[in-house]
Amino acid sequence: MSGLQTHYSARGIEARILAGIRAAGLNPEQRLSPEELGALDHFHTGGLRASRELLEVTQIRADDRVLDIGAGLAGSARLLASSVGCRVDCIEMSPDYCVGAVLLNRLTGLEDRIKVHEGSALELPFADDSFDVVWMQNVGMNIADKRTLYEEISRVLKPGGRYAFQEMTAGNVATSYFPLPWASEPADNFLVSAEEMQSLLGECGLIAELFEDTSDAHLSRTTANATPAAAGQLGLAVFVDNLAQKAANARRSLEEGQVRLVRGVFRVD
Ligand SMILES: C[S@@+](CC[C@H](N)C(=O)[O-])C[C@H]1O[C@@H](n2cnc3c(N)ncnc32)[C@H](O)[C@@H]1O
């Protein structure tokens, strides 16, 4: 996890979030909707659109108990809780992001349905068979020990439970453009190929219901300079340093096949 704090600058996050919300013309004294915050708190490739698509293929129900691993500011947790009505636990290693997530849960009136836990994906503080769905977006790229990660996911899922995710995987060519959103330098880059990922998931008891490469679809629906928000608009730049360069490097890496974007829904027996 070396250097994570330098990838994700989160100092004074509460103040930065509130300033960003006000600069975008929103009033944090009034109830905000998860959609209004969507450009700020979906910290992964494809943003809010990708979260909605993952929700569509996962088909979560109101009585499902969901765990969002590496939840960041919990934008996806709020999407799930508000649109489906389910309860969501978030596990996030950054104390600052936990503070930001709790703040945004309160501003959207969703604090009763979403619990934020500070902790590690590699040592989940939950009993076996606790969740119907484990949800994870753009987190495994930061985690070298994928076997422990997948064993933990498998352990906390109820029999028949599902793991829904999107991730970057390694492409056919070595990654060469840094900094990337998930790695300042090559030593922080923990991508495996899609084949390795599926095989490791299988060894941990997780079987594919859906596993697809969405790289080309993502590239065709976005443009090279689409990510950074203009001044006065909400965007990830409120809490991510050097966003434009990282986003440009990620796009170039995708275009040149150095990385691939995948989405999956896997089930435990
Ligand atoms: C790119 S952000 C994605 C945040 C969120 N999933 C989203 O899509 O908006 C990656 C997140 O994973 C968290 N993270 C990385 N490694 C983790 C670990 N071992 N345990 C818990 N959280 C972790 C980081 O702190 C960061 O918030």
The ligand as an SDF file (V2000), in Angstrom:
LIG
                    3D

 27 29  0  0  0  0  0  0  0  0999 V2000
  -10.0300    4.7540   -6.4870 C   0  0  0  0  0  0  0  0  0  0  0  0
  -10.6580    4.8060   -4.8590 S   0  0  0  0  0  0  0  0  0  0  0  0
  -12.2930    4.1320   -5.1400 C   0  0  0  0  0  0  0  0  0  0  0  0
  -13.2740    4.5580   -4.0740 C   0  0  0  0  0  0  0  0  0  0  0  0
  -14.6860    4.0210   -4.2720 C   0  0  0  0  0  0  0  0  0  0  0  0
  -14.6930    2.5830   -4.4250 N   0  0  0  0  0  0  0  0  0  0  0  0
  -15.3040    4.6630   -5.4840 C   0  0  0  0  0  0  0  0  0  0  0  0
  -15.3380    3.9980   -6.5130 O   0  0  0  0  0  0  0  0  0  0  0  0
  -15.7130    5.8270   -5.4030 O   0  0  0  0  0  0  0  0  0  0  0  0
   -9.8510    3.4370   -4.0630 C   0  0  0  0  0  0  0  0  0  0  0  0
  -10.2140    3.3660   -2.5850 C   0  0  0  0  0  0  0  0  0  0  0  0
   -9.7840    2.1290   -2.0310 O   0  0  0  0  0  0  0  0  0  0  0  0
   -9.3010    2.3720   -0.7290 C   0  0  0  0  0  0  0  0  0  0  0  0
   -8.4350    1.2490   -0.3760 N   0  0  0  0  0  0  0  0  0  0  0  0
   -7.2920    0.8600   -0.9980 C   0  0  0  0  0  0  0  0  0  0  0  0
   -6.7680   -0.2310   -0.4180 N   0  0  0  0  0  0  0  0  0  0  0  0
   -7.6080   -0.5660    0.5870 C   0  0  0  0  0  0  0  0  0  0  0  0
   -7.6130   -1.6090    1.5740 C   0  0  0  0  0  0  0  0  0  0  0  0
   -6.6440   -2.5170    1.6380 N   0  0  0  0  0  0  0  0  0  0  0  0
   -8.6350   -1.6440    2.4620 N   0  0  0  0  0  0  0  0  0  0  0  0
   -9.6220   -0.7160    2.4320 C   0  0  0  0  0  0  0  0  0  0  0  0
   -9.6670    0.2990    1.5310 N   0  0  0  0  0  0  0  0  0  0  0  0
   -8.6690    0.3790    0.6270 C   0  0  0  0  0  0  0  0  0  0  0  0
   -8.5910    3.7090   -0.8550 C   0  0  0  0  0  0  0  0  0  0  0  0
   -8.3690    4.3250    0.3830 O   0  0  0  0  0  0  0  0  0  0  0  0
   -9.5640    4.4610   -1.7540 C   0  0  0  0  0  0  0  0  0  0  0  0
  -10.5530    5.1120   -1.0160 O   0  0  0  0  0  0  0  0  0  0  0  0
  1  2  1  0
  2  3  1  0
  2 10  1  0
  3  4  1  0
  4  5  1  0
  5  6  1  0
  5  7  1  0
  7  8  2  0
  7  9  1  0
 10 11  1  0
 11 12  1  0
 11 26  1  0
 12 13  1  0
 13 14  1  0
 13 24  1  0
 14 15  1  0
 14 23  1  0
 15 16  2  0
 16 17  1  0
 17 18  1  0
 17 23  2  0
 18 19  1  0
 18 20  2  0
 20 21  1  0
 21 22  2  0
 22 23  1  0
 24 25  1  0
 24 26  1  0
 26 27  1  0
M  CHG  2   2   1   9  -1
M  END
$$$$
